Amino acid sequence: MVDPTSDLGEDVDESNASTCATCGEAIVQLPTHHVVTWIEDGTAQHRHFCSETCHTEFESNSNSNSEN
């Protein structure tokens, strides 16, 4: 996986690019790409999203699953 702190345009191809946690799209030079980070059990965790739409969908699905 590519270092998430590196510039997205730096020699990133689909084979080593991060993928969207919702749709699975390889994130290569997408200006809408963002990373959500959190600490869990003392370890930094992260998820990549290709767009705000995918992030919102992921959060909606996570919230509905936790209510069941």
Backbone bond lengths (Angstrom), bond angles and torsions (degrees), N, CA, C in turn:
res aa  C-N    CA-C-N  psi(-1)  N-CA   C-N-CA  omega(-1)  CA-C   N-CA-C  phi
1 M - - - 1.443 - - 1.523 109.08 -
2 V 1.295 115.32 149.12 1.452 122.09 179.57 1.519 109.43 -78.43
3 D 1.319 116.42 143.42 1.458 122.07 175.37 1.523 108.69 -58.01
4 P 1.348 119.41 118.21 1.467 120.80 -176.48 1.523 113.56 -66.08
5 T 1.321 118.31 -11.78 1.459 120.16 178.19 1.522 111.92 -91.07
6 S 1.332 118.37 -5.43 1.455 120.90 -179.40 1.527 109.78 -80.44
7 D 1.320 116.46 163.56 1.455 121.04 175.55 1.518 108.87 -65.22
8 L 1.332 116.44 136.25 1.459 120.47 -176.10 1.518 113.20 -66.10
9 G 1.319 117.50 -25.71 1.448 119.91 -177.83 1.515 113.89 -87.02
10 E 1.299 119.12 1.31 1.462 122.95 -175.71 1.515 112.17 -84.07
11 D 1.310 116.83 95.21 1.467 122.62 171.38 1.529 113.93 45.92
12 V 1.316 117.19 44.28 1.456 121.38 178.14 1.522 108.18 -104.08
13 D 1.330 115.87 124.76 1.451 118.62 173.73 1.522 108.63 -118.28
14 E 1.320 116.53 171.21 1.468 120.43 -174.45 1.517 113.59 -59.64
15 S 1.312 118.59 -28.51 1.460 120.55 -176.65 1.522 113.16 -70.09
16 N 1.342 118.27 -22.91 1.463 118.73 178.94 1.522 112.85 -126.45
17 A 1.322 116.63 14.44 1.456 121.40 178.80 1.523 110.88 -81.29
18 S 1.302 115.68 154.43 1.463 120.82 173.13 1.522 108.34 -68.17
19 T 1.325 116.47 157.23 1.460 120.16 177.97 1.517 110.25 -119.70
20 C 1.315 115.50 152.11 1.455 122.18 179.76 1.527 109.71 -67.27
21 A 1.331 116.32 132.99 1.465 121.43 -178.67 1.524 112.34 -68.13
22 T 1.326 117.91 -16.49 1.459 121.23 -178.68 1.522 112.03 -98.15
23 C 1.333 116.74 -56.92 1.464 119.80 -172.63 1.520 113.85 -101.10
24 G 1.335 117.49 -12.90 1.454 121.15 178.69 1.510 115.19 81.20
25 E 1.333 117.94 3.71 1.463 121.67 179.46 1.525 110.78 -65.11
26 A 1.318 116.14 136.58 1.464 120.16 174.54 1.523 108.03 -66.90
27 I 1.325 116.05 133.46 1.456 120.68 -176.29 1.527 108.07 -98.49
28 V 1.323 114.95 97.81 1.455 122.06 -179.35 1.525 107.87 -124.41
29 Q 1.313 116.46 112.86 1.453 123.91 177.46 1.525 113.09 52.54
30 L 1.314 117.75 42.51 1.460 121.97 175.58 1.525 109.33 -95.99
31 P 1.301 118.37 119.53 1.466 120.07 -179.90 1.526 112.75 -68.32
32 T 1.335 117.92 -16.30 1.463 121.62 -179.75 1.526 112.52 -90.12
33 H 1.325 117.69 -1.70 1.465 123.05 -179.06 1.521 110.62 -62.83
34 H 1.322 116.06 133.94 1.459 119.48 169.87 1.521 109.42 -145.45
35 V 1.316 114.37 160.02 1.453 122.01 -176.02 1.519 108.11 -120.53
36 V 1.323 116.26 133.72 1.461 122.06 175.44 1.524 106.71 -105.96
37 T 1.318 116.58 127.59 1.467 121.15 -179.62 1.517 110.50 -120.68
38 W 1.327 115.75 154.07 1.452 122.26 176.55 1.525 108.26 -159.22
39 I 1.316 115.31 165.46 1.471 121.47 177.04 1.521 108.39 -105.87
40 E 1.324 115.73 127.88 1.467 121.44 179.24 1.526 107.74 -134.28
41 D 1.314 116.25 122.52 1.466 121.56 -178.94 1.525 111.84 53.31
42 G 1.342 116.22 39.29 1.447 121.17 176.64 1.524 115.37 76.70
43 T 1.339 117.12 8.30 1.458 121.50 -179.09 1.524 109.77 -122.43
44 A 1.321 116.28 137.01 1.460 120.39 176.59 1.525 109.55 -70.66
45 Q 1.305 116.43 132.01 1.460 123.89 177.90 1.528 107.50 -120.51
46 H 1.324 117.50 157.78 1.456 119.89 176.67 1.523 111.49 -154.52
47 R 1.328 114.58 155.40 1.465 122.41 173.37 1.514 107.89 -134.24
48 H 1.314 115.82 142.17 1.459 122.12 177.74 1.523 109.10 -102.11
49 F 1.318 115.67 144.11 1.461 121.97 176.67 1.519 108.67 -133.88
50 C 1.332 116.60 139.04 1.465 120.39 -178.46 1.518 111.82 -80.94
51 S 1.337 117.52 -19.23 1.460 120.79 -178.62 1.522 109.92 -158.12
52 E 1.317 115.75 166.18 1.459 121.40 175.85 1.528 110.16 -64.43
53 T 1.323 116.88 -34.18 1.465 121.38 178.39 1.527 110.96 -60.32
54 C 1.328 116.64 -46.50 1.468 120.27 178.91 1.525 111.09 -65.64
55 H 1.323 117.39 -38.56 1.460 120.43 178.22 1.526 110.06 -62.95
56 T 1.327 117.18 -46.59 1.465 121.88 179.60 1.523 110.76 -61.55
57 E 1.335 116.62 -43.07 1.468 120.94 178.86 1.526 110.81 -62.19
58 F 1.331 117.00 -43.61 1.460 121.55 178.84 1.531 110.36 -60.38
59 E 1.338 116.32 -47.66 1.466 121.12 179.87 1.522 111.43 -61.95
60 S 1.330 117.32 -41.43 1.466 121.22 178.48 1.515 111.27 -62.27
61 N 1.328 116.65 -45.09 1.462 121.03 178.87 1.527 111.27 -65.63
62 S 1.332 117.20 -39.63 1.464 120.67 179.31 1.510 110.90 -64.72
63 N 1.331 116.57 -41.80 1.468 120.48 -179.60 1.522 111.17 -68.04
64 S 1.315 118.34 -39.60 1.464 119.97 -179.74 1.527 111.03 -70.75
65 N 1.340 117.79 -33.09 1.461 120.63 177.09 1.508 111.94 -69.88
66 S 1.344 118.42 -33.93 1.454 121.14 -178.17 1.525 111.57 -76.11
67 E 1.346 117.05 -18.24 1.456 120.41 178.23 1.514 112.20 -81.53
68 N 1.327 118.09 -15.93 1.477 121.67 -178.16 1.487 111.76 -87.49
